[in-house]
């Protein structure tokens, strides 16, 4: 079995809201860990943190319970994959030191018997308008290691994190899904599925809408917005399913 969740956005909203989202995620991971076999994985599809600026010897005090759980899973032999999102692209050493595999772009992998393409989804959206085209050009540049090194060398840890948080608050959203973005990302996923030699499953996050579209070319899977909705996905040999975590148990959507 492969467990997929996305958009935990730890650090968003109040401290209590972040603690609740983190504790529920830890409970989910612990409940499902025994079912993740050698052909499966725990997959975090980006935006696990609402802001993440990691320095060589300093990291934010966010998600410590979650990070400890990921380390325990990796130490126990579970494959843990982390696809960076638009909110948390600048990981340096911490996740790797925990045994987590960090995917900085799209990746195509064999998971639970399926040919799966994974990415957060922000870079799979088509560029719309002048601002969208500019963003698509700038994002690859901003995510380069050299740019991260420049940022870290120019600003000390507290100042660098404060600036990232200010930008996130000033230009971010409240998490409400955009129907246009959700439709565009689904269309992009189905185009990838239908392409010659394409995967059988495309999994994205980003748009905060839990979705499972199965068709003749395969399935588009989006675990949805954990922070707000506590939705996630499971992938077994017989196919994917969407669920919601409520009262300490998984319920089908």
Secondary structure, DSSP 8 states (H G I E B T S, - for coil): -EEEE----BTSS-HHHHHHHHHHHHHHHHHHGGG--TT--EEE-S-SBS--B--SS---S--HHHHHHHHHHHHTT--EEEE--SSS-B--SHHHHTT-EEESS-EEEEETTEEEEE--SGGGS---HHHHHHHHHHHHHHTSHHHHHHHHHHS-HHHHHHHHHHHHHHH---S---HHHHHHHHHHHHHHHHSTT--SEEEE-SS---EEEEETTEEEEE---HHHH-EEEEEETTEEEEEEEETTEEEE-
